[in-house]
Amino acid sequence: MTCQSHCSKTSFTFLMLILLMCIGAKNVRAQAGSLPDSEVEALREIAAQLGKKDWNFRVNPCNDSSWITPLLEERPLYNNTVNCNCSYPNGVCHVVKIFLKGQDLGGTLPPAVVKLPYLKALDLNRNYLSGSIPREWASTKMEYLSISANNLTGRIDYLGNITTLQALSIESNLFSGPIPPELGNLVDLEILILNANNLTGELPIALTNLTRLKSLRISSNNFTGRMPDLFRSWKQLQALEIQASGLKGPIPSSISVLSNLTELRISDLIGQGSSFPPLQNMGGLVKLMLRSCNISGKIPPYISEMTKLKKLDLSFNRLEGDIPNFGGLTSLDTIYLTGNLLNGPIPEWIKGRDSRYQIDVSYNNFSASSAPNTCPDTLNLFRSFSGTDKSILTECLRDNPCSKDRYSLHINCGGNATTIGSIKYEADLEQGGAAKFVLMKDYTWGFSSTGDFWDVWSTSKDYIAENVSMLRMNDFELYENARLSPLSLTYYARCLAKGNYTVKLHFAEIILRNNRSFYSVGRRIFDVYFQDKLVLKDFDIEKEAGGVDKPLIRNFTAVVTNKTLEIRFYWAGKGTQDVPRRGTYGPLISAISIDSNFHPPDDRKRKIFLALGTVLLVSALVFTILGILRWKGYLGGRTSREHDLKGLDLQTGFFTFRQIKAATNNFDAANKLGEGGFGSVYKGTLLDGTIIAVKQLSSKSKQGNREFVNEIGMISGLQHPNVVRLYGCCIERNQLLLVYEYMENNSLAHALFGPEEGPVKLDWHTRQKICVGIARGLAFLHEESPLKIVHRDIKTTNVLLDRELNPKISDFGLAKLDEEENTHISTRVAGTIGYMAPEYALWGYLTYKADVYSFGIVALELVAGKNNMKFRPTDDFVCLLDWALVLQQKGNLMELVDPRLGSNFSKEEAARMVKVALLCTNPSPALRPTMSAVVSMLEGRTAVHELIMDPSIYGDESRFKALRDQFDQILETSSSDVQSLLHSTDATWIGSSSALSSRS
């Protein structure tokens, strides 16, 4: 492939990269000459390290075309070339460029690259390489380096030593840690692409040294702090992309100096909002995106003077007022203003644009009188008008009121009509679009599609995904196609009767692959809203389903009050955007099922109901009285587990005992994962290959009907990335079994307190991620879940770790619903000593602040790598918390950090985590923060106000003895069932009780 043809076929992101190499290349074609033996041997080593097996070392790579494996010219994602420069004296050649794109190489980055001293360019883009960046690369003289779209991990510190670099791309990998200040040494750097990694920390001030930068892209990372004021040094920038970077707003006013920008993309800023940033000097802008940046005020009129502007995206802000007159910008063919507070009339210049223009003004407050009489295909007016009647979608619906109520709706998103069992799924074959509003022929449902795929040419066919592989799952007809959107996709159902509905969302990842190729390194991440309320955050289909082409059904309860139900899928800028090819991202939905939780009225039976009304009322009264007597025990009966479970509105499935028995190989001891307070846990594999964890309730367990039903009822409705997912349960043959998603890395306690030679190594970055994840899960339970839940037993054994060491809160057998009308819950004490809040352990006073206290203990254990109750450095300390309080008074918190980490941790993050933990363990519940505040502090978005507490409450002998005596008195005066529950909940109770006695 020639350099010129390659340039013409690659995306904008790499256009400048390839052009740079084309300009700087000299004599790059293979010429007759001799390649030194040392470089031939280096290529052998590179091939072995990369896992490349098709190089022919029996010929001279510089004078024989068989060296290059021919590939199709029309596939720009692929390249397999080695270029030599043979202009050196005596016909000596040297390797100057290696391009191995899209080769699915499964090895590692080759350290042997350092043995090619003349190498200027290395492109290993779109492979399956793993491992980290070799330290040997620090001494190379490369000018162009692209290792994007691989499985690479670790830090990027060594890159700062390749001071000759002019273009660097590490997009779509798993690199972590902060951007090293040494990157500021790359003073010749013109292109820097860091998108779609796990980079953290603040942007170093040393980046101001990169004064030659022309393209900077740092989207989809986990940076912290405010967007830095670095723009003054980057006056040559032509392209700037900062989407979902983790940085806080507002956008600094110094951005105004970037007068050479042709593309500006900033989205999904968190934190403080601002007015519209000053962009008056950017007259050359071609693409402008300021999406979801919390910008308020009016759209400045000077935007209408940017004569080169082709694409404008100001969606999902708080912009208000009229839309400026953009009618004179004939090149401006795509406008997204959705999700704002814009008002006034819809301008005539918008209504007069033809189908060449895509304009989306949905979700605004325009005057209804300005609505057009038709629904144009390229003008999206969904929910664009003000007024109390939000069911008015557009003018074209006003003459189509609901003729009767509906009680169900089933849609095969992007696919044909099909019947699954007794359910008929309606076809959804309308082509999508960048600003598309679709109303089905019966006027009862439709969808709104917003956005196009940046950096590629989008057509209407790109909004429906087609699965090209052979599907082997049940109900495969629902997963052959799926509808997707680059930004926002809203399905709406009209004419629904008022009441509660069960909504099932059917997902399957049918674009990404899970084979050993670059098709598998992509990450699709998006959010889901019901009636404008967030129900799924950072949702990853492949991760949740455990692979691609695997069906995943998520169940929800939705409330319909105005005959309309809206389900919105939103891309918040996270995940990869270039795998398997540029423009692959955004939400993907396979099917939607909506069913009422109540029976529709039947007019034919109306008279019968009226005639039998009196009889039924009397019968109901009699059965109610009998039921109360039975519940109280007066009739000698007992409620069965089956009856309890059938009374639940479960959002999970039921398994047969035969299924569970087969999955666990008849509960084979080899599949036993562990023993909990309520029974054994086994690993199992279902027939479809899904790996599960089965919790078998022991016959001696104190968890009876109440706790078993409680756990199922609570966790069945919970959907959060940091809460363990319940697949279902089994209640056959007097068996009580819960079926959970399998957690590959066991519990946090196992990883944190287990043997050092264990398979799981918790570095600092992982501990920080786990701590934030637990906090997010608790914030969801306390503040975001439809059922506000107090867990009551947060500890390291109840935090499980998945394949990527993401934490998930488990074991809800002791959880309590937090009734919002009550200030606290007086309840039987249940939990684990060492993690229980003092007000709960001593007086049974339970609020969500008890979980906050327990989280504080877990956070301390994460920092120290030690168990709270089993760590006593000297006899002067009672527990880890006691020691932490003393170290806080002495101003030496770093002594608390796990010595196994050595110096490989962030002192700033460690100090922050300890301070947050000590705030959470304040003896007074009123002074403990909420979990949402904890998340904000741990992520560095909110300052931690350190509170120095007196450790004497834990360390003073007399006060500790008094507390212990008071606790013993409570146990003596409590009923036997309370004591039984306390001592059976966890073995830690017994061990800790003896420890307490020996201490006093």
N, C-alpha and C positions, 0 to 999 in steps of 0.2 A: 504494500500500500504506500503510495507516495505521501510525502508530508502534506502537500497541498490538498489532496483528496481527503486525507484524515481530518485536516482542519475544517473542511467544509461540512463534515458530517457529525462532528462532536457538538455537545451542548455548549451553551454560553459559558458555563462555569469553567470548562477546560479549553475554550477557544483561545484565551490569552496564553494559557500554558503552552499549547502546541505552537502557536505563532512565535512565542519566544524561542522555542527550540528550532523552528524553521529558520529564523533570522540568524541565530548564532551558529548554525551547523556549517561545517566545512568538510567536504570530501567524506560525507557520511555513508556513501554507497560502498559496498564491498568491492575492493579492487585487488588486482593481483599483487601479492606481497606475502611477507612472512610474519606471522603472529608469534611473539616470543613464547617459548615453552612455559614460562612462568604464568603467562596470561591464559594459555590453554589449560594448564593445571588449575588455575583459579576458576575458570569456567566449569571445569569438572566438579570442583567443590561446590560452586554456586548451584549447579544442577542438582547435586545430591541434597543440599540443604533445602532447596525449594521443593524437592520431590518431582523435578522435571526429568522425564525419561526418554524424550524423543529427540534429543540432540545427537547428531551423528559426529562422533569424535574421530572417525577414521578419515575425515577430509579436513582441509584447511577452511575454517569458517569464514575467512576473508576472500576466498576466490572460488567458492563452490556453492551453487544455489541450493543444493540439497541440505545445507545447514539450516535453512529456514523451512519450517513446516507450512505449506501454503494454506491460507485461509481465505474465505470468501471476501471479496472486496466490499460487498454491500453490507458487511457487518462491522460497523465502526466501533462496537464495544470490544472487538477482539483485535489483538496485534501480537505478533510473534516474530520479532526481528532483533538482530544484533548488528549494530553498525560499527564499522572500523574506519579509522583514518589512516591511510597508507601514504601520506605525503611526507613522512619522516625519511631521513637519509637512508640509503642502502635498501630501500624497499621495505623497511620495517613498518609493520602495522600495529596499531593499538586500538583496543576496544574503547569506544567513546560513548556509546548509547546501548542500553538494553531496554526493549519494550516487550513485556510479557503480560499483556492485558487479556483478561477473560480466559485464562488457561486452566482454571480450577485447580491450581497448584495447592497441595495440602500440607506443605512443609512449613518451614519457619523463615524469617527474614535472614538472608545469608550473611554471616560475618565476613565471608571470603570476598565480599565486594571490595574490601579495603586493599585486596591484592591486585586490583585493576587501577593503577595510579592515574590513568588518563581518562577514567570514566567521568563523564559530565552529566549524564542523564540516566535515571533509573525509574521505570514505570512498571509497578507490580499491581496496578489497579485491577479490581474485580477478580480476586482469587479466593482461596480458602486458607490463607496463611494464618498461623497462630503464633503465640509467644510474644516477646517484647522486642523493642528496638535494640540491636546489638551495640554494645559500647564501642566496638571497633569502628563503627561508622563515624564517630566523632573526628577521626583523622582523615576522612576522605575529602575530596575537592569537588563534590557534586554541585551542580548548579540547578538542576531540576530533579525533584524527588516527589513521586506520587505513589502512595501505598494505600489508597482509599479502598473502601468496600472489601475488607477482610475481617478476620476474627482476632485482630491484634489487641493486646492488653498491656498493662503496665504504664509507666510514666514516660514522658517525652523529653526528659532532661537532656539526653545526649544530642538532640537535634540542634540545640543552641550552640554547639561547637563546630557545626559545619558552616563556617562563616562565609563560604562562597555561594551559598544557596541564593537563588533568585526567585524560585517558585517552589512552594511546599504545599502538598495536600495530603492530609491524613483523615479525610472525611469517612464517616460510616465505619467506625471501629469501636473498640471498647476501652480506649485509653482513659486513664484516670489520673487523679492528682491535679495540682495547680499548673498553670502555665509557668514554666521556669523563667526567672528574670534573664537568664542567659539568652533567651530568644531575642532579646534586644541587641545581641551582638551581630545579628544577621542584617547588617546595614544595607546590603544590596537587594534585600528581599522586595519583590514587587507583588507577589501573589501569596496569600496565606489563607488556607482553607482548613478550618478545624471543626466543621459541622459534624453533628451526630456522634458525639462521644460522651464520656462521663467526666469531663474535666470540671474541676471545682476551684474554689477560692476566688479571690479578686484578680482583676486584670492588672498585671504588674506595670508600674510606671515606666519601666525600662522599654516598654513597647513604643514609647515616644521616639526612640532612636530609629524606628523604621520609617524614615522620612520619604522613602521611595515607593511606599506601598501604593498600589493601584487597585487592588482587589482584596478585601478582607471579609471573610465569612466565618462566623463563630456561633451559628445557630445550634439549637437543641443540645445544650450542655447544662451543667449544674453550677454555674458561676454564682458568686454571692456579692453582696454590696450593691451600691448604686452604680448606674452607668457612669464610668469614669470620664473626666474631662480631658480626653487624650486627642481630641479631634484637631487641635491647633497644629499638631505635628504632621498630620496626614493630608496636607493640602493637595497632594497629587491623586488622592483616591478618586476612582471612577465608579467603583461598585462597593457598597457596604451592606452587609446582611447580618442582622442580629435578631433572629426569631427564636422565641422560647429559650433564651440563653440562661435564664435564672436571674438575670440582672434586674435591679429595681429601677423604676422611673424616678423622676421625670427625665426626659431627653434633655441633655445639657444645651444651653443656648449657643455654646461654642460650635455646634454643628453647622452654624451658618457659614463658617469659613470654607466648607467643602464645596467650593464653586465649580469644581470639575466633575461632580457626580453626574452620572447618567442613570444610575440605578440605586435606589435607597429602599431597603426593606427592613423595617423594625416592627416586631409584633410580640404580643403576649408578654408585655412588661408587667411585673408585679409591683406592689407598693404604691407610692404616692403618685397622684395624677398631676396634670399640668394643663396649661393652655396650649394652643397649637404652636409647635416649635418654629423658629424663624428660618424659612427656607427661601427667602426672596432672592438670594444670590445664585440659586440653582436653576438657572434658566435653561440648562441643557438636559434636565431630567427627562428620561424616556419612560422609566417605570418608577412609580412612587407607591410604597406601601407603608402606612402607619396604622396597623390593625391591632385592636385590643390593647391599646396603650394608655387607656384611661384619660384620654384627651377630652377636655370640655371646651365650651365656647362655640364660636362660629367658624365655619370654613373660610379662611382668608380669601379675599377676592383675587390676590395676586396669582393664585393657582390657575386662573383663567388666562394668564399671560404666558404660561409655559407652553409655547407653541410646538415643542417637540414631544410633548407628553402623549404616550400611547395607552398606558394602563395606570389607573388610579384606584387604590384600595384604602378607604378610610373606615372600614366596617368595624362594628362592635366597639365603639367609643361612646362618649356622651355629648356628641356634637348636636347643636341646636340651631334654630333659625332657618332661613331660606337657603336653598342650594344656589350658589353663584351661577352666573350664566356661562356655562362651558360650551355653548352652542358654536362659538367661533373656533374651537379646537377640533378641526376636522380629522386630525390624526388620532384623537382620543376615542378609541373604539371600545374600551372596556372600563366600566365604572362600577365600583362596589361601595355603596353607602349603607348597607344593611346594618341593623342593630344599633341605631342611634336615636336621637330625640328630635330629629328634623321636623319642622312644621311648616305651616303656610300651604299654598297650593303647589301641586306638582307642576313644574315649569313646562310651558308649551314646547320648548326645544327638546325636552325628553320625550314627550308623547309623539313628537314628529319624527324621531329617528327611525330609520328603517332597520331591517334584519341584519345589516352589517355590524350594528352596534349592540353590545351586551351591557345592559344597565340594570342593576339590582338595588332597589330602594326599599326592600321589605323590612318589616319591623321598625316602623317610624310612626310619626303622628301627623301626617298630612291631612288637610281638610278633605272630607269625604266628597264634597261637591266638585273637587277637581279630578275625580277618578275618571278614567276613560271608559267608554262604553264596551270595549272589547278587552280580551286578555291576550296581548301580544306574546309571541313565543320568546322574545328576547328582552322583554321588560318585566321584571318580577315585582309585583305589587302586593305580595302576600303580607297581610297584617300591616299595611302601610298607613292606615287611616286612624284618626283620633275618634273619640266617642266611647260611650259605655258599652256599645255592642261590638265586642271584639270578634264575634263570630262572622262579621262582615269581612270577607276575604278580599274580594274585588267587586267591581260593579257587575261583573257577569254572574255573580251568585245571587244578586238581590232578587232576581225573578225566579229563583229556584229554592224556595223554602223547603224545609223538611216536611214531607207528606206524612211520615210516621216514624216512630222511634225504632232504632236498631239496637241489638243486644250483642252483636258479635261482628268481627271482621277478620278475615284471614288473607294475607297478601304474600304471594311468591315474588319477592322483590327482584326485579330485573328478569323475571322468568315467565314461562307459560303457565296457564291455568293447570292445576293438577289436584288430584284427590288423594289425601293421605288418611287411611282409615275411613272415618265418617266425615272428615273435615274437607271442605272444598276451598282450595286456595285460589284467589282471583289472580288473573294475569296482570303483570306490571311491565309492559313492553314499550311504554313511551320512552323515547330517547331523552336523555337528560341534556343539560346545557349549563353555561356559565351564569345565566340569569333566567332560570326556567321555572314557570309556575304551571303545574299540570292539574287539571280537574277531570276526574273520570266521568264517563258518560252518564252514570246514574247520580252524579253530584254528591255522592256520600263520602268520597275520600279522594285524596290526591297527594301530591308532594311538591315541595319547594326546594330547588337546587341552586346553590350559590357557589361560584368560584371556578377558576380554570387552573390547569396545571402549569405553574410558572416554569420557564426555561424550555418548554416543549410546545409544539403546536397541538392544541387540543381540538378534537372534533366531538360531535355528539355521540359517537360510538365509544368514546373513552369513559363514559359515565355508567356503563354496564360491564361488569367483569364476567368473563367466561372461563370456566374450569376446563382445561384441556386434558387433564389426567383422568384415569378411570377411577370412579368413586365406588367404594365398597361399603359405605356406611348405610344405616337404615335411613329411609326417606330421602334417598340421594337426589330425588327430583327437586328438592328445595335448595340444594347446594350446587346445582350445575351452573347457576348464574347468581350474581349479586349486584346490587346497586351500590355505587360509590360516589363520593364527591370530594373535590380538592379542599373544600372549606366547610360548608354547612349544608346539611340535608335534613329537611323536616317532612315527616309523614304526618298527615292530619286525617282524623276520622270525624265525620259530621253525623248529626242526627242520632247520636247515642243517647239512650235514656239515662237519666240522672242516677248515679249510684257508683258502687265500687266495681272495678274490672280487674281481671287477671290478664296481664300482658306478658307474652313470651316473645323474646327476641332471639331469633335463630342466627347464629354466626358460624362461619367457617372460613379459614384463610385459604383462598383458592388461587392467589397470585404468587406469594412467596413460596419457596420450597424448603424442605428440611434435609436435602441430600448434601453431599460434600461438594458444594459448589457455591459460587458467589450469590446464587439465587436464594440462599438460605441465611445470609447475614443481614437481611433487611429487618427493620422493626417498625410495625404499624401501630401507632398509638393515637387514641382519640378519646373524646368524652361523649357521654350520653345524657340527655336531659328529658325529663318527663314534665309536661306542663311548666316549662321554664325552670324546673328544679333539677340540679345536678344529682344523678343517681350512679353514674360510673365515671371515675376519674382516671386518666392515664390507662385506659383499657387497651390491652394487647391480646388479640384473639389467639394468636399462635401460642403465646405464653400460658394463657388461661386454659386453652383446650389441650395443651400438651403436645402440640404439633400441628402440621398443616393438613388440610382435607379432613379434619376431624370436627364433627358437629359439636357446637356448644350452645346450650339453651340457657338463657338467663331469665328468671321469672321476677315479675314486679307486680305490685298492686297500685293501680291508678284510680284517682277519684275524678269523676266527670260531674261537673256542676252546671255547665252551660251548653251541653250537647256536643261539645268538641273535645277531642283528645289530640294532643300534639306530642310527637316524639322527635327530638332533634339530635342529630349526630354531628359533632363539631370537631374539626381538626385544630388543635391548639399549638401547632408548629413543632411538635415533638416527633422523635423518631427519624428514620432515614428518609431521604428523598430521591436517592439515585440507585436503588436496588430493586429488581434486577436491572432496571434502566431508569434514567432520569425521568422524574414525573410520576414515580410510584409512591403514593402516600394517601392519606385521607381515610375517613370512615368507610366501612364496608359492612353491609347488612344483607343477609340472605332471605329472611322471611320474618313476618310479623303476625302474631296471633293475638286477638283481643276477644275476650269472653267475659260476659257479665258474671258477677258472683251472686246473682239472684235470678229467679225464674221469671221469664216474661209473662205478662198477664195473658190468660186464655179466655176470651169472651164467651166461648161455648160453655165453659164451666162456671160462668159467673153466677147463674141462677142456682146451680147446685151449691155453690159456696154460700150463697145467701141463705138457702133453705137449711143447710147444715151448720150455719154459723153458731147457733146457740149450743148445739151438741158438741161442737169442736171446742168452744170456750170452756164448757164444763169439763170436758175430757182433759183439756190442757191443764185446768186448775187441779184436777185430781192427780194427774201424773206429776205435776210440779210438787205437790205436797208429798207424794210418795218418794219422789226423787230427793227432796230435802231430808226426809226421814232416813232414807238409805244412806245419803251422804253423811248424816250425823251418826250413823251406826245403829239407829234404833231398830232397823229391820234385819240386821245381821248380815247384810250383803256387803260387797266391796266393789268399787269401780275397777273394771279391767283396764289394762294398759291399752288394749285395742280401742276401747270406748273413748279413753282420754285422747288417743291419737286421732281418731276419726273426728273428734270435735275441733281439731286444729285446722286452720286454713293453711295447710302446708304448701310451701313453695319448692318442695323437693320430691323425689320419687321414692317408691317403696320397692325393696328388693326381696326376693324370696330367699329362704334359708338355703335352698339348693344352690342358688347363684353364689352366695357368700361362701358356702362350703367348698364349692369347686374353685372359686377364686383364691382361697387360702390353702388349697390342698388339704382340706379337712382340718384346718387350724393346725397345720404342721408346726412343730416347735421351731423349725428352721426359718419360718416366716414371722416369728414373734419379734416385734420391734421393742417391746418394753412392757412394764407393769405399772399401771397408774393406781391412784387411790380408789378408782371405781372398777378396775378390772384390767384385762390384758388388751394389748393392741397388736394387730397382725397386719402384715403386708399381703396384698392380694392383687391378682390380675384378672380383669374381666375378659370376656370372650372377644371384645373389640380391641383389646390391648391396653385399655385404660388401667393404669396402676392406682390402687386405692389403699387406704388405711382403714382397717375395721376395728372399732372399739367394742369389745365384748364385755358386757356388764357381768361382773362376778356375782354368783349366787349369794355370796356373803357380803356383797357391797351394801352400803347404806343408801346408795342412790336408788330410790324406788321409783314408783310411777311419777311422783311429782318432779324429781330432778331430771328423770329421763325425758318426760314430756316437755319440761321447761327448756332443756338444752335443744331439743328438736325445734320447738316452737320459736325460740329466739333466733337461732343461727340460720334457720331455713330462709328467713327473709332478709338476711344480711348479705350485701354485695359490696365488698371493698377489697382492694389489693392487699391490705394488711390484716385481713380477717380470714381465717381458714374457711374453706368452702365445704359445705355439707352436701354430698350427692344424694343421700337418702337414708333410710333406716329399714330394719327388719324386725318384725314382732311375732314371728312364727315359733311354734314348739316351745313356748315359754322362754324364748330367747329375746334379749334386748340387745340389738346391734345397731351401731351408727357407722355409716360409710362416709369417710372424708376423702378429700384429695390427698394424695400421698406427698409427703414432704421428704425430699431426698436426703436432707442433711439433719434429720432428727430435731432435737430441741436446742434452744440457745444454751441451756444448762450443759448439755452434752458437749457442745462445741467450746464453751467458755471454761468449764471446770473439768473437762475430760483430760485424758493423757495427752502430753505434749506431742507425742508421735502420732496422734490421731489424724484422720484424713482431712479435717477441716482446720484451716489456719485463719484466724480472725485478725487481719491486719487492721490498722487504724481506720482506713477508709471504710472498710466493711463494718466496723463497730459503729462508726458515725451513721452509716446508712441504716443499720439495724435500729439504732436508737431513734432516729427520725421516723422510721417506718412504724415502730411500736407507738410512738406518740401520735402519728397520723391515724392509726387504727383506733386508738382510744378516743381521739377527738371525734372520729366518726361515730363511735358508740354513744358518746356523751351528747354530742351536739348536732350531728348531721343525719343519723339514722332515723327513719320514721318511728322506730321504737327506741326511746332513750334508755340506754342500758348501763347499769353499774355492774361490772364484771365480778368484783369482790375477791378475785384470786389471781391477780396479775403477779407472775413470777417467771423466772427464766425457764422452768420446765413447761410452762404453758405458753411459751413463745416458740413456734416451730419455724424452721428455715427451709426454704425451697431450694431448687437446683442452683439458683444464682444467689443464694444466701439472703433472699428477701424475707423479712420477718412476717409471720402471720399469727395473730392472737387466736388461741384455741381454748377448749375446755370451758363450756358455758354452763356446766351443771350447777354452779352456785350463783349464776348471774341473777340479778334482780332488775325488774323494770323500774325505771325512775319515773314515778308519777309526778308530772310537772306541777300539779297543784299542791304537792307536799314539799315542805322545805327539807325534810329528811325522811328516811325510812327507818323505823324501829324494827329490827329483825333479829332472828337468831344469829348469833355470831358464827361465821364459817369462813375459813381462809387458812392461811399459813403463817405461823409465827416467823417473824423476821421481815415480813412484807406487809403486815397488817398495820393500818393507821391506829394510833393510840386511842382516839375517841371511839373507834369501832371495836377494838379489842376489849376495852375497859367498860364501855357503857352501851355498846350496840348501836351507836349513832352512825348511820350509814348514809352518805351522800356520794356523789361522783368524786368528791375530793379524796375519798378512801383509795380509789384507783390511782389518783394523782400521786399519793404517798407511795403506793406500791411501785409505780413507775419510777419514782425517784430512787428507790432502792435498786431497781434493775439497772438504771443508768449508772449508778455508782459501781455496780458489779461489772458493767461493760468496760468502764475505765480501768478498774483495778484488776479485773480478771480473777476476782476472789468472791467467794460466797459470803453474804452479809453475816450469817450466824456462825459460820465455821471459821471465820478469820478473827484471831485475837493476837496481834503482834506481841503484846505483853499482857500481864494480868491487870494492867491499869485500864484496859479497854474491854468493852463488852462485845462490840461487833464492828463491822466495817464502817457503818454510819458514825459510830462514836469516834473512830479514828479520823474519819474525814472531817468531822467538826473541829477536832483538835488541830489538824493540819490547816484548816481554814483560819483559825485564830492565829496560828503561827505564820500565816502567809506563805505556806509551802505546799500548795495543792499538787504540784507536779510529783511529789513523793508518792502520791496515790497511784500514779499511772503504772500499769502492768509492766514489770521489768522485762517481760518477754518481747515487748515491742521495741526495746532498745531506744534508739533515737529516731526511729521511723514513725513519727506521729506528729500531728499538728498541735503545738502547745496552745495555740489560741483556741482551737476547737475543743481540746481536752479540758482546758480551764473553763470554757463556756459550759461544757456538759456537766462538770462537777458542780458549778455554781447553780445551774438549773436544777440539778438533782437535789441540792440542799434547799433550794426554794420549795421544791415539791414535798420535801420531808419536814417542813415546818410543823412543830407540834400543834399549832393552831390551824384547823382546816380553812378558816376564813382568809388566812394569809398565803395559802397555796394558790398558784396560778391555775387557770383553766388549761386543758390540754391543747386547745387551739393556740393559746398564748405560748405554751411550751414549744409547739412546732415552730412558731415564728421566731422564738429565741434561739432554738437549736440551729435553725437555718441562717441565723445571723441577720434576720430582717428586723428584729427588735432587740434593743439593748437589754442586757441582763442586769437587774438591780440587785447587787449582792447584799445579802442580809446575814450578818455575823450572829450566829446563835450560840448560846451557852451549852457546851456539851455535857454539863454536869447532870442533866436529866438522865443521861445514859451511863455516866461514869461514876457519879457519887454513890458510895456504898449505901448510905442510909436512905437516899431517895429511891434508889433502885429496889432496895428491899421493901420499901413501902409500896411501890408499884406492884411488885410481885405478890405481896400479901393481899393487896386489893384485888388482883386478878384471881388469886386462889379463893378469896371469899366469894367472888362472882360465880366461880365454878361450883363451890359448895352449895350455894343457894339456887343454882340453876337446876332445871329438870334433867332427868337422866338422859332424855333423848337429845338435849342440847349437848351434854358432855359427850355422848356417843358420837354425834355428828362432828364435834370439834376434834376428837381424837382419831376419827376414822378418815377424815378428809385427806390427810397426807401424813406420811411417816415422819415428816419434819416436826409435827406436833410433839410426838413422843420424845424424839431426840432432843428437841429444844427444851421441853419441860425438864428433862433431867439436867440439861446444861444450866437452866435457870436455877434449879435447886442447888446444884453444886456451887454456883456463883454466890448465892445468898448464904 
